[in-house]
Amino acid sequence: MELRVLGACPLDCPDTCSWVVTVQDGKATSLRGNKEQPYTRGALCVKVNRYLEHAASPDRILHPMKRVGPKGSGEFERITWDEALDILATKLREIVDVHGGEAIWPYQGTGTLGFVQGESGQAGRRFWNALGASFHNMNICSRAGNEGLRLTLGTPAGMDPETFALSKLILLWGTNTLTSGHHLWKFIQDARANGAHVVAIDPIRTRTAEQADEHLPIAPGTDGALALGLLYVVLEEGAEDTDYLENHTLGWDEFRAEILQYPPSRVAEITGLPEEDIRALGRRLAHTRPTGIRATMGLQRHEGGGSAMRLIACIPGVTGDWRHPGGGLAFSTSAHVPLKVDHRPELLPHPVRSLTMTRLADGLDESVKCLWVYGANPMGSTSDQNRIREKLLRDDLFTVVMEQFPTDTVDYADVVLPATMQIEHLDLHEGYGHMYLMWNEPAVPPAGEALSTTETFRRLAHRMGLTEPALYATDLEIAAELLEGTPTIQLDELRKRGWARLDVAEPFVAFTGGFPTPSGRLEFVSDLAEKAGLPRVATYVPSLSARTRKKDGMLTLITPASHTFLNTIFANNPELLRRSKGPTVVVNPRDAEPRGLVSGSRARISNRFGAFEAYVEVSDKVRPGVAASPKGHWPKLSGGANANAVVEERDADLGEGPVYHDNLVEISPVA
């Protein structure tokens, strides 16, 4: 018997593809993109095309385990679920009774973005609230940019990415579309067919930059200066939209004065771009309507990242592009999604502290007695890798990891719980790069003894004797509750079709009813920023590396997304690992020669925080002064460390965002 089961990709990508799983005799035999979904249009990425193979991998974790060797050894023995639940219930109760619930850190990541099973709905939060556990501040992805956009626009929401098909000028700013969200490219191609000009602004000549009409290889962390320089040219051209400025913005006179501090000559010195290129793009921006800007998460992962996003969102306010279909800025569409997420905060016995995801090394002090990791691989994905390893070796730290594969983080666990994969559980998703809700129906039974996130916490709540009914809501009940915020979308119809467009106009134009800021206008100046000790007017805040690189002669390391991995997911897949060609570091010839670096050789990338090794690629794909090493490799499969060994545990200017692209390193040959 053959079945076709509708589902959705759960991974940390803006596209959240709709897919179809073919099931024969209870086994998933094929997976393909859903041709009926308007954004996916039947295509999946190189990574997810191997999802069924990945789910059937021989290294899949299929049973509960407890540690029998030293921490970090990865030595475990199989136990039953009853044994695991007894161990966990006893230990959690002991910690709560002796140290209080805040001694528990539930460390959740973006391994799945589902609203039922994953990060978007903070799955498990009701259980943790009932125990009084510390709040987990999930800031690892887009926090700095979100906060910068809130200061300007009142929300991170913006353009519907599908309307890029209507743009006449497209700025792909710090985003590698063909690797990290390739479905948008179809809409860009539609725009090009109608005469659009595509510009990639990126320190790396990525796959996307190679396909663009123009590439500006900007110095990392100087994007805010470029935004001001482009607007300077717009003013020179007399092309500001005076009607839009008067009726829809706040603080234009102050912001105009700020723009005039950044003529193209000064911006060229800051960004490393030729002045004539800045002027040419500025003139094109001045006279091309509509202009659409696509900026994604990599752009804001530096010390001035929030301010950069704040400034970039100002550009359509000056040009008036926010009024046009195909005009404005697309960062994340998540804020358009009106799902009703209820973590039941009333279950908390008292207010609790917040522990920050990207501050794991700092936060994992003696006050934390239990670290419970799910949907995350902090040993592979989080800043300051060496200090995290030291903290995970603490004898008094009880670590639980819910996982699908034996990651580096699993090696440090006291108890390991087998987790289901997307084809094995129910979930509800939104795409942060499109305007659709997506349904995932389980296609096959869980492999081995794997349990979903929700079922794991239901069983544990029962074993601990917790009586709150909300802790036992079924997955369908949770989904129905979520959809209470979207009265036009019915659960039965969503399950039947697999996707539903949000209740928004087509074509969608953002902010037609005003901006959700205190003034109701786009705010070039912000009282909220001033009260928080930030500049009142949107301005350029340089990254650490932009301020210091030339002075000390080190290279700025950026860690872009891999084309073959999704964060650290798939980094144990033999074929995708082979295609990645191992950990690599790309260095410009001008930087390689004096360091004795040769393509194909091994190099040591180091700073005061640590070091890792990678194969050298000497190429002008990166501008001088920059080195690029794609993220995602598992440390234990890469010589014991990856690029996060040299990433400082330091915050961006807004939202405590991380600084994965703002670290100075030296690179030397490995003898």
Residue, then its C-alpha position, 0 to 999 in steps of 0.5 A: m500500500e502506498l501513501r502520500v503524506l504532506g509535511a514540512c521541513p523543520l530546519d533553520c532556514p527561511d524557506t520552510c519547504s512543503w514536502v511530500v513523503t511517499v510511504q510504502d508498507g510503513k516505510a518512507t521510500s521517497l521525499r520530494g518538494n510539494k509542487e502545489q505549494p506556491y513558494t516551494r514549487g516542488a524543489l528541496c535543497v541539496k541537504v534536505n534531499r538526503y533527509l530520508e537517508h539521514a533519518a535511516s543513518p546507522d549512527r541514529i540514536l534509537h534508545p535511552m542511554k546513561r553514561v558509564g565512562p568519563k564525561g566527554s568520552g561518549e561512553f554509554e550503556r543502553i537503558t529502558w525508558d522506565e529507567a531513564l524516567d526514574i533517573l530524571a524524575t528523581k534528579l530533577r526533584e532533588i535539584v528543585d528541592v535542594h537548589g530551587g528550580e532556577a538551578i535547571w537550565p533548559y537549553q533549547g535550540t533551532g534543531t527544529l523550528g516547529f511550534v509544537q515540537g520545536e523552538s518557535g513554540q518553545a516546546g517544553r516550556r510549560f513543563w519547565n515553568a511548572l518546575g520553576a526552571s530558569f528562562h532560556n533566552m534564545n538569542i542565537c539567530s536574529r536578535a540584534g537585527n530584530e531589535g534594530l528593526r523594532l527601533t526603526l519600524g516597530t517590528p522585524a516584519g517587512m516585505d513579503p519575499e514573493t514581491f521581489a518579483l516586482s522589484k526593479l532594483i534588488l539589494l542582496w545585503g549580507t545574504n547568500t540566497l542560493t545557499s541559505g534560502h534558494h527558493l527566493w531566487k525564482f522570484i529574483q529571476d522573475a524580476r530580472a526578466n522584467g529588467a531588475h538589476v541585482v546587487a550582492i553586498d557581501p565580503i565573500r563572492t558567494r554563489t549568489a554574488e557570482q550570479a548577481d549583476e554586481h558584487l560589492p565586496i564590503a569590509p565586514g561590519t561596515d554595512g551601516a556606513l554604506a547605508l549612510g553613504l548610499l543615502y548621501v548620494v540619494l540626497e545629492e540627486g534630490a531623490e528623497d521622497t518628500d511626501y513620504l518623509e513628511n507624512h510617514t516618518l519621524g526625525w527626518d531633519e536629525f537623520r538627514a544631518e547624520i547622513l551628511q556626515y558620511p559622504p562617499s569618500r569617507v564611506a569608501e575608506i570605512t568599507g573598502l569599496p571604491e568611491e565610484d562604486i558607492r556613487a554608482l549604486g547610490r544613483r541607481l538607488a535614487h532613481t529606481r522604484p521599487t527597490g527591494i532589500r533582502a538582508t538576513m541573519g549573517l549581516q547582524r552577527h557583529e558588534g554593530g549588527g543591530s544598528a546596521m539593520r536599523l539603518i538599512a530599514c531607514i533606506p526605504g523610508v527616505t526613498g519611499d519604497w515602503r509604499h510600493p509592492g516590491g519595495g522595502l526590506a525583508f529580514s524575517t516574516s515571523a512577526h507577520v504570523p499570528l499564532k497563539v503561543d501560550h507557555r502558561p507563565e502562570l505555572l511559574p511559582h515565582p519570577v525566574r532568572s533569564l540565562t542567555m543561549t550565547r553566554l553558555a560558558d559564562g552562565l554555566d556556573e555553580s548555580v546551574k545544577c542541570l543542563w537539559v539540551y534539546g534541539a541544540n548542539p552547543m559544543g558545535s554551534t556556540s561561542d567560546q567552545n573551549r570554555i563550554r567544554e570545561k564547564l560541561l566537565r563539571d562533576d556536579l553538573f547533571t546534563v541531559v541531551m535529547e538528540q537524534f545523533p551522537t553529537d559532541t554535546v551528547d558525549y558530555a551527557d549523563v543521560v541521552l534520550p532518543a528524539t524523533m525526526q520530522i517524518e515521525h512526529l506532528d508539527l506546525h510551522e511558519g516560514y520566516g522567509h515567506m507568508y505561509l503556515m505549513w503542516n507536518e503530518p507524521a508519515v512513519p512510526p518513530a524509529g527505535e524507541a525515539l519519542s517526540t519532544t512533547e511526548t517526552f515531557r508528557r511522560l516525565a510530567h507523569r513520572m514526577g506526579l505533576t497534575e497540571p492539565a496543560l502539561y498533558a495536552t496532545d499535539l493536536e490540542i496544542a496545534a488547535e490552540l496555536l491556530e486560535g490566533t488565525p481564525t481564517i485558517q482551519l486545522d482540518e483544512l490545513r492538515k488536508r492541504g499541507w499549507a495555508r497563506l496568511d490572511v494578507a493581501e496579494p501583493f502584500v505591501a507592509f505598513t499601509g496602516g502605519f508603523p507599530t512604533p510609539s509614533g505610528r511612523l517610521e522612526f529615524v530617531s527613537d526615544l526607546a533607543e535613547k532611554a536604553g543608552l543607545p544613539r537617539v538617531a540611527t547611526y553607524v556603529p562599527s564592529l570590533s574588527a572594523r575598528t581594530r583590524k588594520k591596527d593589529g594586522m590580524l584577519t577578520l574571520i567570518t563563519p558563513a553558512s555551509h552549502t552542505f550542512l544546516n548549522t551542525i545538522f547533516a555534518n555526520n552524513p558521509e556524502l555531505l561531509r565528503r562534498s564539504k571537502g572538510p573544514t576549509v578556510v578561504v584566504n585572499p592571495r594578498d594575505a596568504e603569501p606573507r603567511g606562507l599559506v598554499s591551497g590544499s595545505r593545512a592551517r591553524i586559525s587561532n586567537r587568544f580564545g582557542a584554535f582550530e585547523a582547516y584546509v586552505e583555499v587561496s582565492d580572491k573570493v574573499r576580500p583582503g583582510v578577511a578569512a572565511s570558514p563555513k560553519g557546521h563541522w562537528p569538532k570530533l570529526s574535525g580534529g577536536a575543534n571548529a571555528n567556534a573555538v575562536v569566537e568570543e562570547r561577546d554581545a552585539d550592540l542590541g539584543e545580546g546578539p552573538v558576534y560570529h562574524d566579528n573575530l580577529v585571528e591569525i592563520s599559520p601553516v601547519a608543519 
